[in-house]
Amino acid sequence: MTRWIFLCLLLALPAWGAVGDPNERLADPAKEALARDIGRELRCLVCQNQSIEDSDAQLARDLRRLVRERVAAGEDQTAVIRFVHERYGDFVLLRPPVTAATMLLWATPVLALGGGIAVIMFRRRRAMAEAAALSPDEAKRLAELDRGAA
């Protein structure tokens, strides 16, 4: 029985760590909920695959504090995210905007695969055409066979 309790506690530790410092939280529950929503949209620049709400890195704590300060000052979600985005660039957004660069990034594997298939097909056709072409000796022998058959 104690093993199960220990296992449950062990599994709950990451969830407790994600809650953050109670001193960081805003007194107004509505503003705290807004700050958490904003924090889930922003990437931890240290952990890279976590939001600042889920990360325990010092930079994530600083960003959480910054977000809560701006929310407490009365800024809305768009203004806070825009401020952080202007300061840290596209990388800080967990859902970066679709631009020509991001479209090229996503299309590169498909373009590379298509290019590779095109090169293989071109070389194969050329090899088949070369194999189908007769050498001068073969052409001469074929001409002799045609004259002999006629």
VMD Tcl script that draws the C-alpha trace (Angstrom):
set ca {
  {0.00 0.00 0.00}
  {2.80 2.41 0.83}
  {4.29 1.74 -2.59}
  {1.13 3.01 -4.25}
  {1.10 6.14 -2.13}
  {4.77 6.73 -2.89}
  {4.15 6.20 -6.60}
  {1.21 8.65 -6.60}
  {3.29 11.24 -4.79}
  {6.16 10.72 -7.19}
  {3.86 11.19 -10.18}
  {2.32 14.32 -8.62}
  {5.66 16.10 -8.12}
  {5.88 17.53 -11.66}
  {2.34 18.88 -11.33}
  {3.21 20.61 -8.05}
  {6.34 22.06 -9.62}
  {4.32 23.50 -12.49}
  {2.04 25.40 -10.12}
  {4.83 27.88 -9.43}
  {5.56 30.11 -6.50}
  {2.41 31.27 -4.67}
  {4.04 34.70 -4.37}
  {3.96 34.99 -8.19}
  {0.20 34.61 -8.37}
  {-2.11 37.58 -8.78}
  {-4.72 38.24 -6.10}
  {-7.53 38.60 -8.65}
  {-8.50 35.10 -9.90}
  {-9.68 36.46 -13.28}
  {-6.36 38.22 -13.89}
  {-4.44 35.15 -12.71}
  {-6.40 32.99 -15.16}
  {-5.60 35.49 -17.95}
  {-1.91 35.47 -16.98}
  {-1.88 31.65 -17.04}
  {-3.54 31.64 -20.49}
  {-0.91 34.05 -21.75}
  {1.85 31.97 -20.16}
  {0.64 28.89 -22.00}
  {1.09 30.75 -25.31}
  {4.71 31.69 -24.59}
  {7.69 29.32 -24.95}
  {10.37 29.01 -22.32}
  {13.53 30.18 -24.06}
  {15.64 27.77 -22.00}
  {13.51 24.60 -22.16}
  {12.24 25.33 -25.70}
  {9.41 22.77 -25.69}
  {7.61 24.00 -22.61}
  {5.45 27.00 -21.95}
  {6.63 29.47 -19.35}
  {3.82 28.20 -17.11}
  {5.22 24.66 -17.20}
  {8.91 25.52 -16.94}
  {10.92 25.89 -13.76}
  {13.80 27.79 -15.41}
  {14.78 31.17 -13.99}
  {14.08 32.91 -17.32}
  {10.59 31.39 -17.36}
  {10.00 32.73 -13.83}
  {11.11 36.17 -14.99}
  {8.76 36.01 -17.98}
  {5.88 34.86 -15.74}
  {6.56 37.84 -13.46}
  {6.67 40.17 -16.47}
  {3.38 38.80 -17.81}
  {1.69 39.15 -14.41}
  {2.97 42.71 -13.99}
  {1.52 43.71 -17.35}
  {-1.79 41.93 -16.67}
  {-2.00 43.61 -13.26}
  {-1.42 46.93 -15.03}
  {-4.55 46.26 -17.09}
  {-3.14 45.10 -20.42}
  {-5.10 42.53 -22.40}
  {-3.80 39.24 -23.77}
  {-2.97 40.62 -27.23}
  {-0.96 43.54 -25.84}
  {1.06 41.37 -23.45}
  {1.85 38.76 -26.10}
  {2.76 41.51 -28.59}
  {5.12 43.08 -26.03}
  {6.91 39.79 -25.31}
  {6.98 38.90 -29.02}
  {8.56 42.25 -29.95}
  {11.13 41.78 -27.22}
  {12.10 38.13 -27.88}
  {11.01 37.45 -31.48}
  {9.00 34.63 -33.07}
  {10.81 31.94 -31.10}
  {9.04 32.90 -27.86}
  {5.63 32.04 -29.36}
  {4.52 28.41 -29.05}
  {2.42 29.00 -32.19}
  {4.58 31.26 -34.38}
  {2.92 33.22 -37.18}
  {2.80 31.68 -40.64}
  {5.28 33.55 -42.81}
  {7.21 32.75 -45.97}
  {10.12 31.54 -43.82}
  {7.98 29.15 -41.77}
  {6.22 27.87 -44.88}
  {9.61 27.21 -46.48}
  {10.72 25.45 -43.30}
  {7.73 23.09 -43.40}
  {7.94 22.60 -47.18}
  {11.67 21.81 -47.31}
  {11.33 18.06 -46.58}
  {8.63 17.69 -49.23}
  {10.68 19.67 -51.76}
  {13.79 17.62 -50.99}
  {11.88 14.36 -51.38}
  {10.32 15.51 -54.66}
  {13.71 16.66 -55.96}
  {15.30 13.35 -55.03}
  {12.57 11.38 -56.81}
  {12.92 13.61 -59.90}
  {16.70 13.05 -60.02}
  {16.26 9.28 -59.65}
  {13.65 9.16 -62.42}
  {15.77 11.32 -64.76}
  {18.86 9.17 -64.26}
  {16.88 5.98 -64.67}
  {15.37 7.16 -67.97}
  {18.75 8.22 -69.23}
  {20.27 4.86 -68.25}
  {17.42 3.02 -69.98}
  {17.87 5.14 -73.13}
  {21.59 4.45 -73.12}
  {20.96 0.74 -72.64}
  {18.47 0.75 -75.52}
  {20.93 2.48 -77.90}
  {22.93 0.04 -80.03}
  {26.67 0.17 -80.28}
  {28.12 0.48 -83.83}
  {29.00 -3.22 -83.84}
  {25.49 -4.14 -82.75}
  {23.95 -1.87 -85.41}
  {26.14 -3.45 -88.09}
  {25.20 -6.97 -86.96}
  {21.49 -6.03 -86.92}
  {21.77 -4.65 -90.48}
  {23.38 -7.87 -91.62}
  {20.60 -9.90 -90.00}
  {17.95 -7.73 -91.66}
  {19.58 -8.21 -95.12}
  {19.87 -11.92 -94.54}
  {16.23 -12.24 -93.56}
  {15.00 -10.36 -96.60}
}
mol new
graphics top color blue
foreach p $ca { graphics top sphere $p radius 0.5 }
foreach p [lrange $ca 0 end-1] q [lrange $ca 1 end] { graphics top cylinder $p $q radius 0.2 }
display resetview
